[in-house]
Amino acid sequence: MGKVSPPSIKYIINAQFVAEGVVEKPDVIGAIFGQTEGLLGEELELRELQKKGKIGRINATLEVKESKTIGAIEIPTSIDKAETTIIAAAIETIDRVGPCDAKFEIKNIEDVRSGKREYIVERAKKLLEKLNGNVPELKEIERDIVNHARTSRIKEYGRELLPAGPDIDKTKEIIIVEGRADVLNLLRYSLKNAIAMNGTVIPRTVKELSKKKEAVLFVDGDRGGILIATDAINTTNIDFIARAPDGKEVEELTEKEIIICLRNKLGIDEFIKKYMKKNLKSRIMPKSTKAKTTRRFIKEEKIEKEEQKPRELNEQDKDILKDYLDQIRGTKNILMIDFELKIIKKVSSSEITRTLYWLKKRNKKVLALVMDITVTYSIIKAAEKINCQYIVARNFATTSDKIELLSF
C-alpha cells in the first residue's frame, strides 16, 4: 500500500464513527475502501489514489463502550482542496462496519500547510529583525556622515598644538576642556569654539586666549575636575565654570546634557562657595601667583565692603522709573539703571544672572533694576551682591530686607 510523503501532505481528513457492536480496525479500513468503491469514479477511487501516493495510510483508533465501538479516523491527502472535500463527503455515506450498523461524521479537514505558513511568518519576522539590526537606517548613516564632517575639522592651535574647534578665533567666547576627546564630542554637536588643555595644567595659549575672550571652563564631574577648576581660578582669567554631572566625563555627554551643563554654568564666586572648601584656594595656590592673586581678592573684597551711599527717590525719579517700566511692558526685558537714572544695559530675562555677575566683576554701580517679569528670590539675591538699592516691577514672588521693592 502506498504512502504519502510527509512533506507533500496538504490536508488531513478527521472523521469519527459509532458502530452498533464490537468491530476491529480491519473492519473499519475495509468499510472505507469497500463502501466508497465505484462511488466517485476512477479518478477518485481510494485504492488507486493510495497506489499513486495521493492518499496516505489511513489511521484508525477504536474504543469499545457498552457494546458499541467508538473510533476516530485520519486520512492524509496530497490532492487539491475540492477533491479532498469530495472524499470527505463520501466517507459520511458509510453506514456499516462489518456486521454492524455505523454512522460516520467528518469532524474537520485540517490544512497542514497553515501550520507551515504560521512557522514561515514567525521565522520571517525573526530573520527580518536580525537583518534590520545589521543594516543601519538612513538617518544613522546621515548622522555618521555629519559627525565625521564635523569632527574631521578639529585643528591644532597655538605653540602647544592644542586640539581646538575650527571657530576658536572667530567667536567671542571659548570653551576650555581637558582633552581631545572632549573637543570631538562638542564638535559632534556643533560647538566649534572649544579648546583642550591636553592635561591638567592650563597651557600658556589658553591663558592668553582667556584674556581676550570670555572663557568658560568645562570640567568632568569628578574630583579631578574640581582640582583643575581650582588651579584655573588662581592662574587663568576664566569667567565661568561648567561641570559635567557627577561621575560623568565631558567626552561621554549627550547633546542635551552638554546644553544643560553650559546653561547652568557658575560664576567664580558661586563655584567656590558650592564646590571648594573654605581657604582651599589659598592652601593650594602656587607661590609664583599667590601674592598677585591675593592682592586681587583683597581688592575685590575691599570694593564689596564699601557701601554705596543710599539715594533717596523723589516723585520725579519714581515717574522716570515708571516710564522705563512702561517702555518694556510685554517684552520680558530688564533694564539696569545707574545713579543718574540712565540705562546702563538692557537684557532679556534669561541673561539676568550672568549680566549681574558681569556688572559686579567690572564694579559697575547699579541704582535700580526695572523688569517686566516676576521678581524671584534668586534675582533679589543676585541684585543684593551688586548693592542694588531698588527693584521696579509689577509682581514680586518674595520680599527683601536690603533692597526696596517698588511696584507701579
Secondary structure, 3 states (H helix, E strand, C coil): CCCCCHHHCCEEEEEEEEECCCCCHHHHHHHHHHHHCCCCCHHHCHHHHHHCCCECCCEEEEEEECCEEEEEEEEEECCCHHHHHHHHHHHCCCCEECCEEEEEEEEEEEEHHHHHHHHHHHHHHHHHHHHHHHCCCHHHHHHHHHHHHHHCCCEEECCCCEEECCCCCCCCEEEEECCHHHHHHHHHCCCCCEEECCCCCCCHHHHHHHHHCEEEEEECCCHHHHHHHHHHHHHCCCCEEEECCCCCCHHHCCHHHHHHHHHCCEEHHHHHHHHCCCCHHHHCCCHHHHHHHHHHHHHHHHHHHCCCCCCCCCHHHHHHHHHHHHHCCCCCEEEEECCCCCEEEEEEHHHHHHHHHHHHHCCCCCCEEEECCCECHHHHHHHHHCCCCEEEECCECCCCCCCEEEEC
